[in-house]
Amino acid sequence: VSIESSDLQIDPARGGLLTLSATLKNRAAYAQAWPLLELTLTDVRDDAVLRRVLEPADYLPAKLDPTVFPPNGEVGIRLWLEAKDVAAAGYRLYVFYP
């Protein structure tokens, strides 16, 4: 499972919320469990200022089966996250399995 693309932007239309967009891909020829995502907001020195783990229920669109990531499947996600009073200059996004 890989992150094909990701982007984090300030959404001024939604009161300064952050908008996270990403595309996840299951490169395997077999179904897998959905991964957890770790989002880390960083300061200008790339030090972590805020970290959050997102479970599949947090990021999957409602129309998808939450139990299995289809073989060779790809899914686009979009989340709005509140991070008031956080001086973030960058971010890191990882997939992992606990």
C-alpha positions in Angstrom: 0.0 0.0 0.0 1.4 3.4 -1.0 0.5 7.0 -1.0 0.6 8.1 -4.6 0.0 11.7 -3.9 -0.9 14.0 -1.0 -1.5 17.7 -0.4 -2.3 19.7 2.7 -3.8 23.2 2.3 -5.4 25.8 4.5 -9.1 26.1 3.6 -10.0 29.8 4.1 -13.6 29.1 3.0 -14.1 26.8 6.0 -12.8 29.0 8.7 -9.1 28.2 8.4 -9.5 24.4 8.5 -6.8 22.3 6.9 -7.8 20.2 3.9 -5.9 16.9 3.4 -6.1 15.3 0.0 -4.4 12.0 -0.8 -4.5 9.0 -3.1 -3.9 5.6 -1.6 -3.0 2.6 -3.8 -3.0 -1.1 -3.1 -0.2 -2.3 -5.4 -0.7 -6.0 -4.5 -2.6 -8.5 -6.6 -4.6 -9.5 -3.5 -6.9 -7.7 -1.1 -5.5 -6.2 2.1 -6.7 -4.5 5.2 -6.9 -0.7 5.1 -3.9 0.9 6.6 -3.8 3.5 9.4 -2.5 7.0 8.3 -0.2 9.1 10.5 -0.3 12.8 9.8 2.4 14.9 11.4 2.4 18.7 11.2 5.9 20.1 11.3 7.5 23.5 12.1 10.1 25.3 10.0 12.8 23.0 11.3 10.8 19.9 10.4 10.1 19.1 14.1 6.8 17.6 14.9 4.3 20.0 16.4 1.2 17.9 16.1 0.6 14.2 15.3 -2.6 12.4 14.6 -3.3 8.8 13.6 -6.3 8.3 11.3 -8.1 5.0 11.2 -9.9 3.8 8.0 -13.3 5.0 9.5 -11.8 8.5 9.7 -10.7 8.7 6.1 -12.6 6.3 3.9 -15.5 7.6 1.7 -18.8 6.2 2.9 -19.3 4.2 -0.3 -16.3 2.0 0.2 -16.1 -1.4 2.0 -14.3 -0.6 5.2 -13.1 -4.2 5.7 -11.0 -4.8 2.6 -8.7 -2.7 0.2 -9.3 -4.4 -3.2 -6.4 -5.7 -5.2 -4.8 -3.1 -7.4 -7.3 -0.6 -5.9 -6.9 3.1 -5.6 -8.9 5.5 -3.5 -8.9 9.3 -3.2 -9.5 10.8 0.2 -10.3 14.3 1.4 -10.4 15.3 5.0 -11.0 18.6 6.8 -8.9 18.9 10.0 -9.0 21.5 12.7 -5.6 22.7 13.9 -6.2 26.1 15.5 -3.2 27.8 17.1 -0.8 25.4 15.5 2.2 27.0 13.9 2.8 24.4 11.2 5.0 24.9 8.2 4.9 21.5 6.6 3.6 17.9 7.1 4.4 14.2 6.7 1.9 11.5 5.9 2.7 7.8 6.3 0.7 4.6 6.0 1.3 1.9 8.5 -0.2 -1.3 10.0 -0.1 -1.6 13.8 
